[in-house]
Amino acid sequence: MAQDTSTPGGPHHVYRTKHEPTFAWYGFDSEHGYFLLACDSRLEVDPENQAEKSFVDLCLSVDTQGLGAYMSAQTAMFGTSDRGTKQVTKKAMKKLWRLYEVPSCERGMGLLEQDLKTSRHKLEEIYYAFKALHEEVKEEIAEMKEAYEEERWNALVKEQDGEAEGNEG
């Protein structure tokens, strides 16, 4: 099972799986939502050793920061990245986190799973509230229709009574 380590001096809620040569930075923040940055240490640019310029150029064409990142995904609709980050659903992020063996802890998979449960619960609450409101609206419409028909009926009866009185006299 993968373990994680916090980014030294990095943003809050950013962790790294301990795999080599591939690993992933993952976490949550308000700008990106849940995110995963898949990396390969073999593609990292070493600032001390840039002897093979075409290799460095290739690596930087994939990840301009030279971290060896080859895939970047986030759940937030907005957020900044120069890595071609793709927005995905929380379910898709959960699959990515499983593939990259993000640990099942309160700051990893546990956090995302709890969020998915909470989201599902909120959707159910909204659905049932809407359903109840729909029933209330249907009842109000039926009452209005009944009142309208009663008013119309009374007007017809009044009209008939008026015609009947006019014919008698």
ROFIDO-576634 format. One line per field, with one value per atom (N, C-alpha, C): atom name; x, y, z; chain; residue in three letters. Coordinates in pm, 1 decimal. Atoms other than C-alpha are relative to their C-alpha. Layout:
N
atom: c(CA  ...)
u: c(X  ...)
v: c(Y  ...)
w: c(Z  ...)
kette: c(A  ...)
rest: c(Ala  ...)
***
This chain:
169
atom: c(N  CA  C  N  CA  C  N  CA  C  N  CA  C  N  CA  C  N  CA  C  N  CA  C  N  CA  C  N  CA  C  N  CA  C  N  CA  C  N  CA  C  N  CA  C  N  CA  C  N  CA  C  N  CA  C  N  CA  C  N  CA  C  N  CA  C  N  CA  C  N  CA  C  N  CA  C  N  CA  C  N  CA  C  N  CA  C  N  CA  C  N  CA  C  N  CA  C  N  CA  C  N  CA  C  N  CA  C  N  CA  C  N  CA  C  N  CA  C  N  CA  C  N  CA  C  N  CA  C  N  CA  C  N  CA  C  N  CA  C  N  CA  C  N  CA  C  N  CA  C  N  CA  C  N  CA  C  N  CA  C  N  CA  C  N  CA  C  N  CA  C  N  CA  C  N  CA  C  N  CA  C  N  CA  C  N  CA  C  N  CA  C  N  CA  C  N  CA  C  N  CA  C  N  CA  C  N  CA  C  N  CA  C  N  CA  C  N  CA  C  N  CA  C  N  CA  C  N  CA  C  N  CA  C  N  CA  C  N  CA  C  N  CA  C  N  CA  C  N  CA  C  N  CA  C  N  CA  C  N  CA  C  N  CA  C  N  CA  C  N  CA  C  N  CA  C  N  CA  C  N  CA  C  N  CA  C  N  CA  C  N  CA  C  N  CA  C  N  CA  C  N  CA  C  N  CA  C  N  CA  C  N  CA  C  N  CA  C  N  CA  C  N  CA  C  N  CA  C  N  CA  C  N  CA  C  N  CA  C  N  CA  C  N  CA  C  N  CA  C  N  CA  C  N  CA  C  N  CA  C  N  CA  C  N  CA  C  N  CA  C  N  CA  C  N  CA  C  N  CA  C  N  CA  C  N  CA  C  N  CA  C  N  CA  C  N  CA  C  N  CA  C  N  CA  C  N  CA  C  N  CA  C  N  CA  C  N  CA  C  N  CA  C  N  CA  C  N  CA  C  N  CA  C  N  CA  C  N  CA  C  N  CA  C  N  CA  C  N  CA  C  N  CA  C  N  CA  C  N  CA  C  N  CA  C  N  CA  C  N  CA  C  N  CA  C  N  CA  C  N  CA  C  N  CA  C  N  CA  C  N  CA  C  N  CA  C  N  CA  C  N  CA  C  N  CA  C  N  CA  C  N  CA  C  N  CA  C  N  CA  C  N  CA  C  N  CA  C  N  CA  C  N  CA  C  N  CA  C  N  CA  C  N  CA  C  N  CA  C  N  CA  C  N  CA  C  N  CA  C  N  CA  C  N  CA  C  N  CA  C  N  CA  C  N  CA  C  N  CA  C  N  CA  C  N  CA  C  N  CA  C)
u: c(84.1  0.0  89.2  -78.0  127.4  -14.1  4.9  212.7  12.8  -10.9  207.7  88.3  -79.7  426.8  -44.6  38.5  340.6  109.8  -95.5  505.2  76.8  -75.5  789.9  -23.4  22.2  689.2  -106.5  99.7  409.9  -134.6  134.1  43.0  -63.3  70.5  -192.1  -69.7  73.2  -347.0  57.6  -66.0  -93.1  91.9  -75.2  56.7  58.0  -65.1  274.6  -1.1  -9.3  246.4  146.1  -140.5  571.3  17.0  -28.7  627.9  115.9  -105.1  927.7  4.0  -27.8  975.1  -126.6  121.8  608.3  -58.4  63.8  428.5  -104.1  103.7  145.6  -6.2  35.3  85.9  -151.5  144.9  -272.3  -43.3  51.5  -493.6  -124.0  116.9  -756.9  38.4  -8.2  -756.9  -117.1  118.9  -1016.3  7.8  -13.4  -876.7  -21.9  3.8  -848.3  -100.3  83.6  -1090.0  91.0  -86.6  -959.6  87.2  -88.5  -658.7  97.1  -104.8  -400.4  94.2  -104.4  -74.0  89.1  -78.2  82.3  136.7  -137.5  460.7  85.3  -100.1  755.7  134.8  -126.8  1084.1  106.1  -97.2  1271.5  -11.3  21.4  1125.0  24.4  -30.5  1221.5  124.6  -115.1  1458.6  92.0  -100.2  1774.6  69.5  -59.9  1882.4  153.2  -146.5  2239.7  58.5  -51.6  2270.4  -90.3  79.2  2134.6  85.8  -92.1  2390.8  -73.6  74.5  2135.3  -116.3  98.0  1945.5  -129.7  123.0  1699.5  -87.7  77.2  1597.8  -68.2  56.1  1546.6  -114.2  104.3  1347.2  -124.6  112.9  1129.2  -74.5  62.0  1066.2  -75.5  65.3  983.6  -119.1  115.8  745.0  -121.6  108.3  540.6  -40.7  24.8  573.4  95.6  -84.4  700.1  74.2  -69.4  798.5  109.4  -106.9  1023.1  -14.3  23.0  864.1  -23.9  26.3  803.7  -147.7  144.7  425.9  -44.9  52.2  246.8  -152.2  145.5  -115.8  -41.0  48.3  -302.9  -152.1  146.3  -668.5  -45.5  57.6  -887.7  -151.4  146.5  -1254.4  -58.5  52.2  -1289.2  -15.2  23.6  -1428.0  106.6  -100.1  -1170.5  128.2  -129.3  -809.0  106.3  -104.9  -479.6  102.3  -106.0  -224.2  53.0  -59.4  17.3  25.4  -23.1  1.3  -113.6  113.3  -318.9  -91.0  83.7  -514.4  -140.5  136.1  -845.2  -91.4  98.5  -1156.8  -69.2  67.9  -1310.0  -101.8  97.0  -1599.2  69.2  -55.8  -1541.7  10.6  -7.2  -1618.8  123.2  -119.4  -1348.6  126.5  -116.1  -1106.7  19.9  -10.1  -1185.6  68.7  -63.8  -1089.1  149.2  -141.5  -764.9  76.4  -66.6  -682.1  22.2  -19.2  -737.4  114.1  -104.0  -517.9  139.7  -129.2  -238.2  21.7  -12.0  -289.8  12.3  8.3  -375.2  -48.3  34.4  -392.8  -143.8  133.1  -724.9  16.0  -12.5  -689.2  -89.9  92.8  -884.1  42.0  -40.2  -676.7  13.9  -8.3  -677.1  -135.9  122.0  -940.7  -118.2  107.2  -1140.3  -70.4  56.0  -1190.5  -89.1  77.1  -1308.6  -125.5  117.2  -1539.4  -105.2  94.8  -1696.4  -69.8  57.1  -1748.9  -103.5  94.6  -1915.7  -128.7  118.4  -2150.1  -81.1  68.1  -2231.5  -71.1  61.3  -2297.6  -123.6  112.9  -2524.2  -115.0  101.6  -2708.4  -67.7  56.0  -2752.6  -92.2  85.5  -2890.0  -131.5  123.0  -3138.9  -90.3  78.0  -3248.8  -67.3  55.0  -3296.5  -112.7  101.0  -3489.4  -130.4  120.9  -3731.3  -66.1  57.2  -3776.7  -73.7  64.0  -3854.5  -127.6  116.6  -4093.3  -114.4  101.5  -4276.8  -56.7  44.2  -4290.6  -89.6  79.2  -4423.0  -141.2  131.0  -4704.4  -80.8  68.0  -4787.1  -52.2  39.7  -4799.1  -117.7  111.5  -5021.5  -129.8  118.1  -5260.3  -52.4  42.0  -5264.6  -67.6  59.4  -5338.5  -138.3  130.0  -5620.5  -101.3  88.4  -5766.4  -39.2  29.8  -5739.3  -97.7  87.9  -5904.8  -141.0  130.1  -6181.8  -69.2  57.3  -6234.3  -45.5  34.8  -6234.8  -127.1  118.4  -6485.9  -123.7  112.5  -6704.2  -47.1  33.7  -6686.8  -71.2  61.5  -6769.2  -141.2  130.5  -7056.2  -98.4  86.8  -7191.6  -40.2  30.9  -7171.1  -103.8  97.0  -7359.8  -137.6  127.7  -7627.4  -63.7  50.4  -7660.1  -56.0  44.0  -7686.7  -131.7  124.3  -7951.5  -114.5  104.3  -8141.5  -47.8  34.2  -8132.1  -85.5  78.6  -8264.4  -136.8  129.3  -8532.9  -91.9  80.3  -8650.9  -47.1  34.1  -8650.5  -111.6  103.0  -8869.5  -132.0  122.2  -9117.9  -70.9  59.8  -9181.5  -37.2)
v: c(-117.6  0.0  124.6  -123.3  343.3  82.3  -95.5  590.9  137.7  -134.8  963.3  86.5  -97.1  1250.3  138.4  -137.3  1617.8  66.4  -75.3  1849.5  93.8  -91.2  2028.9  144.4  -142.2  2394.6  25.2  -15.1  2331.5  43.3  -41.6  2427.4  -102.5  89.4  2276.6  -111.3  113.7  1936.5  -52.8  58.5  1824.7  -109.8  115.7  1478.3  -74.9  75.6  1238.4  -148.5  144.0  863.9  -39.1  43.8  675.9  -116.7  98.2  492.1  54.4  -41.8  503.9  -101.6  -136.2  577.3  84.0  -81.4  678.0  28.0  -39.7  863.0  105.1  -99.6  1109.5  99.3  -103.1  1437.5  3.8  -0.9  1444.4  82.9  -74.1  1636.0  78.2  -84.6  1902.2  142.3  -140.4  2280.0  73.9  -73.9  2549.2  40.4  -41.8  2644.2  -115.0  113.2  2298.2  -107.5  108.7  2088.6  -117.8  117.5  1732.4  -5.5  1.6  1686.3  -116.6  101.0  1436.7  43.2  -32.1  1506.7  -123.5  122.1  1186.9  34.3  -34.5  1202.6  -125.0  104.3  992.6  64.7  -62.6  1071.1  -9.4  12.3  955.0  115.7  -114.0  1257.1  134.3  -125.1  1514.2  63.4  -73.3  1782.1  33.6  -28.9  1802.3  129.7  -128.8  2167.4  -3.7  12.0  2057.5  -71.3  81.4  1818.1  14.5  -19.9  1942.4  -28.6  34.9  1772.7  -36.5  43.5  1617.3  95.5  -105.7  1925.1  -50.6  47.5  1736.0  -78.4  70.2  1515.4  100.2  -103.9  1820.5  70.9  -65.9  1990.0  -87.6  93.1  1679.6  -0.6  2.8  1663.0  129.2  -128.3  2032.3  21.7  -12.0  1996.2  -71.2  72.0  1751.7  73.5  -70.7  1943.8  117.9  -119.6  2300.8  28.8  -22.6  2292.6  -103.1  98.6  1990.3  -98.8  92.7  1778.8  -143.3  133.3  1482.8  -33.7  23.1  1526.3  -33.5  36.6  1352.5  -1.1  -9.8  1381.3  85.2  -87.6  1641.1  6.6  -2.8  1623.1  67.7  -66.5  1822.4  -4.0  0.5  1832.4  140.0  -136.3  2212.1  43.2  -48.6  2386.1  100.1  -101.2  2661.8  -35.0  25.5  2667.0  20.2  -29.6  2746.7  -111.4  98.7  2509.6  14.9  -3.4  2505.0  -142.0  140.3  2124.6  -60.4  57.2  2086.8  -78.3  66.7  1992.5  -19.2  31.3  1823.3  -3.4  7.6  1866.2  -135.2  129.1  1534.6  2.3  12.9  1426.3  -57.5  58.1  1319.7  -151.4  145.2  961.3  -36.1  25.1  978.9  21.0  -24.3  1127.5  -116.6  115.2  841.3  -116.2  107.3  596.9  29.1  -37.2  788.1  -21.9  16.8  791.6  -147.4  145.0  415.0  -51.5  46.2  358.1  38.9  -47.8  563.7  -29.9  51.0  398.4  109.7  -102.0  707.6  -70.3  70.8  589.6  24.5  -12.9  528.0  62.3  -72.4  792.1  122.1  -112.4  1099.3  111.8  -105.3  1322.9  -53.3  60.5  1081.6  -50.2  59.5  844.0  17.6  -17.3  874.3  134.1  -133.5  1247.3  4.7  -0.4  1197.2  -85.7  86.9  906.6  65.8  -69.7  1109.0  112.1  -107.2  1399.1  -55.8  61.5  1168.1  -41.1  39.0  1031.9  123.0  -123.2  1384.3  58.7  -51.7  1494.7  -80.4  87.4  1195.1  28.3  -29.0  1269.0  134.4  -131.7  1635.7  -8.0  16.3  1535.3  -67.3  66.5  1301.3  97.4  -100.2  1581.8  96.6  -92.3  1816.6  -67.5  73.6  1550.5  -9.8  16.6  1481.0  132.7  -133.0  1852.1  46.7  -37.1  1912.3  -81.0  87.3  1615.7  48.3  -51.4  1752.1  131.8  -127.2  2098.1  -23.2  34.0  1945.3  -42.8  43.9  1776.1  118.5  -118.9  2104.7  85.5  -81.1  2289.6  -66.3  71.4  2020.7  19.9  -20.7  2054.1  142.3  -139.6  2433.8  22.0  -13.7  2410.6  -63.0  66.5  2164.4  85.7  -87.7  2399.1  122.6  -116.1  2695.2  -36.2  46.1  2497.2  -21.2  25.2  2390.8  132.2  -131.1  2750.0  71.3  -62.8  2875.6  -62.2  68.8  2611.2  32.2  -33.5  2687.3  143.0  -139.5  3060.8  8.5  1.7  2993.6  -58.4  64.0  2764.9  97.6  -97.4  3027.9  111.5  -104.8  3288.7  -49.6  56.9  3057.6  -10.5  12.4  2988.6  137.1  -136.6  3362.0  50.6  -41.8  3425.7  -67.8  74.5  3155.1  52.3  -55.0  3290.6  134.2  -131.5  3639.2  -13.6  21.9  3508.3  -53.7  58.6  3308.2  108.8  -109.5  3618.6  93.1  -87.4  3819.4  -59.9  67.1  3562.1  -4.1  4.8  3555.4  133.9  -133.2  3925.2  66.2)
w: c(0.0  0.0  0.0  10.6  -85.9  125.8  -109.7  183.5  -61.0  55.2  147.4  88.1  -73.4  248.4  -41.8  32.9  267.5  -80.7  79.3  21.7  91.2  -85.8  197.6  -42.7  27.2  218.5  -104.1  105.6  -30.1  53.9  -40.4  -25.7  94.3  -90.5  226.6  -76.6  54.4  158.2  -130.7  116.5  -102.6  51.4  -47.4  -58.0  -119.2  106.1  -254.6  34.8  -19.6  -298.5  -8.9  1.0  -237.8  -96.6  104.5  -562.3  -80.2  92.4  -787.4  -112.8  44.1  -1065.1  -18.4  14.4  -1103.1  137.4  -125.5  -826.3  -33.4  24.5  -785.0  114.4  -95.9  -610.8  -0.8  -7.4  -488.1  119.4  -114.4  -251.8  -33.8  15.5  -222.2  36.0  -38.5  -226.5  -63.0  45.0  -289.0  -146.6  140.0  -630.8  -97.8  93.0  -790.3  38.6  -49.3  -584.0  30.8  -13.1  -567.7  -124.0  116.1  -790.6  8.6  9.5  -906.2  -110.9  96.6  -1083.0  -9.0  18.0  -1219.6  -56.3  38.1  -1249.4  -18.2  18.0  -1356.4  28.0  -40.1  -1184.2  -109.1  109.6  -1495.7  -97.6  90.1  -1678.8  67.5  -69.5  -1415.4  -59.9  52.5  -1537.0  116.7  -101.9  -1331.0  -36.8  35.3  -1325.3  1.4  -8.6  -1240.9  -122.0  109.6  -1535.0  -121.5  120.7  -1865.8  -123.4  108.1  -2089.7  -128.7  118.7  -2325.8  -22.5  20.6  -2445.2  -62.6  64.4  -2668.4  99.3  -103.3  -2371.9  92.6  -86.4  -2151.3  -72.3  78.8  -2429.3  -8.7  6.4  -2464.2  133.0  -133.3  -2088.5  28.7  -22.8  -2073.8  -92.9  88.4  -2367.3  60.1  -67.1  -2157.0  127.4  -126.4  -1828.4  8.9  5.4  -1845.0  130.0  -126.8  -1478.2  25.1  -10.2  -1528.2  113.6  -110.4  -1254.4  -47.0  52.7  -1484.7  -3.6  1.8  -1478.1  -141.4  131.5  -1762.5  -4.9  -1.8  -1651.7  119.0  -105.2  -1449.2  -8.5  -3.6  -1341.5  128.6  -116.9  -1104.5  -10.8  1.9  -1002.2  -12.8  8.4  -989.1  -145.1  135.3  -1293.4  -41.6  28.6  -1266.1  73.2  -61.9  -1161.0  -105.4  96.1  -1318.8  -5.0  20.1  -1462.2  -140.8  133.6  -1750.9  -49.5  34.1  -1774.1  -81.8  73.2  -1974.5  92.7  -99.1  -1663.1  -54.3  43.0  -1738.8  120.9  -106.6  -1527.6  -9.0  -5.4  -1418.1  113.7  -108.5  -1196.5  123.4  -122.1  -838.5  -13.0  21.0  -944.1  -82.8  81.9  -1211.0  83.3  -85.3  -956.9  96.2  -90.8  -718.6  -72.1  77.8  -995.7  -18.3  15.0  -1063.1  130.4  -128.9  -692.8  31.5  -21.3  -678.5  -86.7  91.7  -984.8  48.8  -47.6  -829.8  148.5  -136.6  -490.4  104.7  -103.8  -291.2  126.4  -123.4  70.4  46.4  -59.6  245.1  138.0  -126.3  513.2  -8.2  -0.4  616.8  -94.6  93.6  388.1  -141.7  132.7  95.4  -44.6  52.9  -34.3  95.9  -98.2  289.0  -15.2  18.5  232.2  -124.0  124.7  -126.4  13.0  -16.4  -36.5  87.5  -86.9  245.3  -77.1  80.4  4.7  -98.0  92.8  -248.7  72.2  -78.5  23.1  36.1  -37.0  139.3  -121.4  123.2  -219.6  -36.1  32.4  -278.6  96.4  -101.2  49.1  -28.7  31.7  -47.9  -121.4  118.4  -388.5  35.7  -43.9  -221.3  73.9  -71.5  12.4  -97.1  99.4  -282.5  -77.9  76.1  -475.4  78.7  -80.1  -189.2  32.1  -22.7  -115.4  -125.4  126.1  -483.6  -20.5  15.3  -487.9  89.9  -91.7  -180.3  -51.6  55.4  -335.8  -121.2  118.6  -657.7  42.5  -48.7  -463.0  52.5  -50.9  -285.9  -114.9  115.2  -617.1  -71.7  63.5  -769.0  78.9  -84.0  -472.6  -15.0  16.0  -502.6  -134.6  133.8  -875.1  -1.7  -4.6  -810.0  76.4  -76.8  -544.9  -81.4  83.0  -780.6  -111.2  107.2  -1058.5  53.8  -63.2  -824.2  31.9  -32.2  -705.2  -126.8  127.5  -1064.5  -55.7  53.3  -1170.5  82.9  -87.6  -866.7  -28.1  30.3  -942.1  -134.7  132.9  -1305.5  6.7  -15.5  -1206.6  63.3  -67.2  -969.3  -95.7  97.0  -1246.4  -100.1  93.2  -1483.8  65.0  -71.8  -1222.2  14.5  -16.1  -1155.4  -132.9  134.2  -1529.4  -36.2  28.6  -1566.4  84.6  -87.8  -1267.0  -53.2  53.4  -1421.7  -124.6  121.6  -1754.4  34.1  -40.1  -1579.0  57.1  -57.7  -1386.6  -110.5  111.4  -1708.4  -84.9  78.4  -1884.8  76.0  -79.3  -1598.2  -1.6  -14.8  -1597.2  -123.4)
kette: c(A  A  A  A  A  A  A  A  A  A  A  A  A  A  A  A  A  A  A  A  A  A  A  A  A  A  A  A  A  A  A  A  A  A  A  A  A  A  A  A  A  A  A  A  A  A  A  A  A  A  A  A  A  A  A  A  A  A  A  A  A  A  A  A  A  A  A  A  A  A  A  A  A  A  A  A  A  A  A  A  A  A  A  A  A  A  A  A  A  A  A  A  A  A  A  A  A  A  A  A  A  A  A  A  A  A  A  A  A  A  A  A  A  A  A  A  A  A  A  A  A  A  A  A  A  A  A  A  A  A  A  A  A  A  A  A  A  A  A  A  A  A  A  A  A  A  A  A  A  A  A  A  A  A  A  A  A  A  A  A  A  A  A  A  A  A  A  A  A  A  A  A  A  A  A  A  A  A  A  A  A  A  A  A  A  A  A  A  A  A  A  A  A  A  A  A  A  A  A  A  A  A  A  A  A  A  A  A  A  A  A  A  A  A  A  A  A  A  A  A  A  A  A  A  A  A  A  A  A  A  A  A  A  A  A  A  A  A  A  A  A  A  A  A  A  A  A  A  A  A  A  A  A  A  A  A  A  A  A  A  A  A  A  A  A  A  A  A  A  A  A  A  A  A  A  A  A  A  A  A  A  A  A  A  A  A  A  A  A  A  A  A  A  A  A  A  A  A  A  A  A  A  A  A  A  A  A  A  A  A  A  A  A  A  A  A  A  A  A  A  A  A  A  A  A  A  A  A  A  A  A  A  A  A  A  A  A  A  A  A  A  A  A  A  A  A  A  A  A  A  A  A  A  A  A  A  A  A  A  A  A  A  A  A  A  A  A  A  A  A  A  A  A  A  A  A  A  A  A  A  A  A  A  A  A  A  A  A  A  A  A  A  A  A  A  A  A  A  A  A  A  A  A  A  A  A  A  A  A  A  A  A  A  A  A  A  A  A  A  A  A  A  A  A  A  A  A  A  A  A  A  A  A  A  A  A  A  A  A  A  A  A  A  A  A  A  A  A  A  A  A  A  A  A  A  A  A  A  A  A  A  A  A  A  A  A  A  A  A  A  A  A  A  A  A  A  A  A  A  A  A  A  A  A  A  A  A  A  A  A  A  A  A  A  A  A  A  A  A  A  A  A  A  A  A  A  A)
rest: c(Met  Met  Met  Ala  Ala  Ala  Gln  Gln  Gln  Asp  Asp  Asp  Thr  Thr  Thr  Ser  Ser  Ser  Thr  Thr  Thr  Pro  Pro  Pro  Gly  Gly  Gly  Gly  Gly  Gly  Pro  Pro  Pro  His  His  His  His  His  His  Val  Val  Val  Tyr  Tyr  Tyr  Arg  Arg  Arg  Thr  Thr  Thr  Lys  Lys  Lys  His  His  His  Glu  Glu  Glu  Pro  Pro  Pro  Thr  Thr  Thr  Phe  Phe  Phe  Ala  Ala  Ala  Trp  Trp  Trp  Tyr  Tyr  Tyr  Gly  Gly  Gly  Phe  Phe  Phe  Asp  Asp  Asp  Ser  Ser  Ser  Glu  Glu  Glu  His  His  His  Gly  Gly  Gly  Tyr  Tyr  Tyr  Phe  Phe  Phe  Leu  Leu  Leu  Leu  Leu  Leu  Ala  Ala  Ala  Cys  Cys  Cys  Asp  Asp  Asp  Ser  Ser  Ser  Arg  Arg  Arg  Leu  Leu  Leu  Glu  Glu  Glu  Val  Val  Val  Asp  Asp  Asp  Pro  Pro  Pro  Glu  Glu  Glu  Asn  Asn  Asn  Gln  Gln  Gln  Ala  Ala  Ala  Glu  Glu  Glu  Lys  Lys  Lys  Ser  Ser  Ser  Phe  Phe  Phe  Val  Val  Val  Asp  Asp  Asp  Leu  Leu  Leu  Cys  Cys  Cys  Leu  Leu  Leu  Ser  Ser  Ser  Val  Val  Val  Asp  Asp  Asp  Thr  Thr  Thr  Gln  Gln  Gln  Gly  Gly  Gly  Leu  Leu  Leu  Gly  Gly  Gly  Ala  Ala  Ala  Tyr  Tyr  Tyr  Met  Met  Met  Ser  Ser  Ser  Ala  Ala  Ala  Gln  Gln  Gln  Thr  Thr  Thr  Ala  Ala  Ala  Met  Met  Met  Phe  Phe  Phe  Gly  Gly  Gly  Thr  Thr  Thr  Ser  Ser  Ser  Asp  Asp  Asp  Arg  Arg  Arg  Gly  Gly  Gly  Thr  Thr  Thr  Lys  Lys  Lys  Gln  Gln  Gln  Val  Val  Val  Thr  Thr  Thr  Lys  Lys  Lys  Lys  Lys  Lys  Ala  Ala  Ala  Met  Met  Met  Lys  Lys  Lys  Lys  Lys  Lys  Leu  Leu  Leu  Trp  Trp  Trp  Arg  Arg  Arg  Leu  Leu  Leu  Tyr  Tyr  Tyr  Glu  Glu  Glu  Val  Val  Val  Pro  Pro  Pro  Ser  Ser  Ser  Cys  Cys  Cys  Glu  Glu  Glu  Arg  Arg  Arg  Gly  Gly  Gly  Met  Met  Met  Gly  Gly  Gly  Leu  Leu  Leu  Leu  Leu  Leu  Glu  Glu  Glu  Gln  Gln  Gln  Asp  Asp  Asp  Leu  Leu  Leu  Lys  Lys  Lys  Thr  Thr  Thr  Ser  Ser  Ser  Arg  Arg  Arg  His  His  His  Lys  Lys  Lys  Leu  Leu  Leu  Glu  Glu  Glu  Glu  Glu  Glu  Ile  Ile  Ile  Tyr  Tyr  Tyr  Tyr  Tyr  Tyr  Ala  Ala  Ala  Phe  Phe  Phe  Lys  Lys  Lys  Ala  Ala  Ala  Leu  Leu  Leu  His  His  His  Glu  Glu  Glu  Glu  Glu  Glu  Val  Val  Val  Lys  Lys  Lys  Glu  Glu  Glu  Glu  Glu  Glu  Ile  Ile  Ile  Ala  Ala  Ala  Glu  Glu  Glu  Met  Met  Met  Lys  Lys  Lys  Glu  Glu  Glu  Ala  Ala  Ala  Tyr  Tyr  Tyr  Glu  Glu  Glu  Glu  Glu  Glu  Glu  Glu  Glu  Arg  Arg  Arg  Trp  Trp  Trp  Asn  Asn  Asn  Ala  Ala  Ala  Leu  Leu  Leu  Val  Val  Val  Lys  Lys  Lys  Glu  Glu  Glu  Gln  Gln  Gln  Asp  Asp  Asp  Gly  Gly  Gly  Glu  Glu  Glu  Ala  Ala  Ala  Glu  Glu  Glu  Gly  Gly  Gly  Asn  Asn  Asn  Glu  Glu  Glu  Gly  Gly  Gly)
***
